[in-house]
């Protein structure tokens, strides 16, 4: 896991039902996606909180998933990618909207 992971916001405009304040928001549908682990749900919401910064560091990733090892965090990132919520790009990930994953 790199020290800094770049993040690109590809979610589009903030939907009316978004949860959060100001530039930090996520779609509440993340909590009801089938076949997505609780850790992946928490990580997705956490990544959304760092999108305005355009990056997240390893320390912050560890704080989002406190009980997980670096390997488990990497596996959770890959789980999100497998559900099309993240797309790997050079040096990081594009964060995609929930509607991509749900249908």
C-alpha positions as CSV (number, residue, x, y, z in Angstrom):
1,X,0.0,0.0,0.0
2,X,1.6,3.3,-1.0
3,X,2.1,6.1,1.5
4,X,-0.3,8.4,-0.5
5,X,-3.1,7.3,-2.8
6,X,-4.5,9.8,-5.3
7,X,-8.3,10.1,-5.4
8,X,-10.4,11.4,-8.3
9,X,-14.1,12.2,-7.8
10,X,-16.2,10.7,-10.7
11,X,-19.5,10.6,-8.8
12,X,-21.0,13.5,-10.7
13,X,-23.3,16.0,-9.1
14,X,-24.4,15.6,-5.5
15,X,-27.8,13.8,-5.5
16,X,-30.7,15.1,-3.4
17,X,-30.5,12.2,-1.0
18,X,-26.8,12.5,-0.3
19,X,-25.5,12.2,3.3
20,X,-22.9,14.7,4.5
21,X,-22.2,18.4,4.7
22,X,-20.6,20.7,2.2
23,X,-18.1,19.0,-0.1
24,X,-18.1,15.8,2.0
25,X,-21.0,13.6,0.9
26,X,-21.8,10.1,-0.1
27,X,-24.8,8.2,-1.3
28,X,-26.6,6.4,1.5
29,X,-27.3,3.4,-0.8
30,X,-23.8,2.2,-0.1
31,X,-25.2,0.7,3.2
32,X,-27.7,-1.5,1.3
33,X,-25.6,-2.8,-1.6
34,X,-25.8,-6.6,-1.7
35,X,-22.6,-8.5,-1.5
36,X,-20.6,-5.6,-0.2
37,X,-18.8,-6.2,3.1
38,X,-19.3,-3.8,6.1
39,X,-15.6,-2.8,5.8
40,X,-16.1,-1.9,2.1
41,X,-19.1,0.2,3.0
42,X,-17.2,2.1,5.7
43,X,-14.1,2.5,3.4
44,X,-16.2,3.9,0.5
45,X,-17.8,6.5,2.8
46,X,-14.4,7.3,4.2
47,X,-12.8,7.7,0.8
48,X,-15.6,10.2,-0.1
49,X,-14.5,12.4,2.8
50,X,-11.0,12.8,1.2
51,X,-12.1,13.5,-2.4
52,X,-11.8,17.2,-2.1
53,X,-8.2,16.8,-1.0
54,X,-7.6,14.6,-4.0
55,X,-5.6,12.1,-1.9
56,X,-5.6,9.9,1.1
57,X,-2.5,8.8,3.0
58,X,-1.9,5.4,4.5
59,X,-2.4,6.7,8.1
60,X,-5.9,7.9,7.2
61,X,-6.7,4.6,5.5
62,X,-5.7,2.8,8.7
63,X,-7.9,5.2,10.7
64,X,-10.9,4.5,8.6
65,X,-10.5,0.7,9.0
66,X,-8.9,0.6,12.5
67,X,-9.1,-3.2,13.0
68,X,-7.6,-4.0,9.6
69,X,-4.1,-4.7,8.4
70,X,-2.6,-3.0,5.4
71,X,-3.3,-6.3,3.4
72,X,-6.9,-6.3,4.5
73,X,-7.3,-2.6,3.5
74,X,-5.8,-3.4,0.1
75,X,-8.3,-6.3,-0.3
76,X,-11.2,-4.0,0.7
77,X,-10.0,-1.5,-2.0
78,X,-10.1,-4.3,-4.5
79,X,-13.5,-5.3,-3.3
80,X,-14.8,-1.8,-4.1
81,X,-13.1,-2.0,-7.5
82,X,-14.8,-5.3,-8.1
83,X,-18.1,-3.6,-7.5
84,X,-17.2,-0.8,-9.8
85,X,-17.1,1.8,-7.0
86,X,-13.4,2.4,-7.6
87,X,-11.4,2.3,-10.8
88,X,-7.7,2.0,-10.5
89,X,-5.7,4.8,-12.2
90,X,-2.1,5.8,-12.1
91,X,-1.2,6.4,-8.5
92,X,-4.7,5.9,-7.2
93,X,-8.4,5.5,-7.7
94,X,-11.4,7.1,-9.3
95,X,-14.3,7.0,-7.0
96,X,-17.5,6.1,-8.8
97,X,-21.2,6.7,-7.9
98,X,-23.3,4.0,-6.3
99,X,-25.6,3.8,-9.3
100,X,-22.7,2.3,-11.2
101,X,-22.5,-0.6,-8.8
102,X,-26.2,-1.1,-8.3
103,X,-27.4,-1.3,-11.8
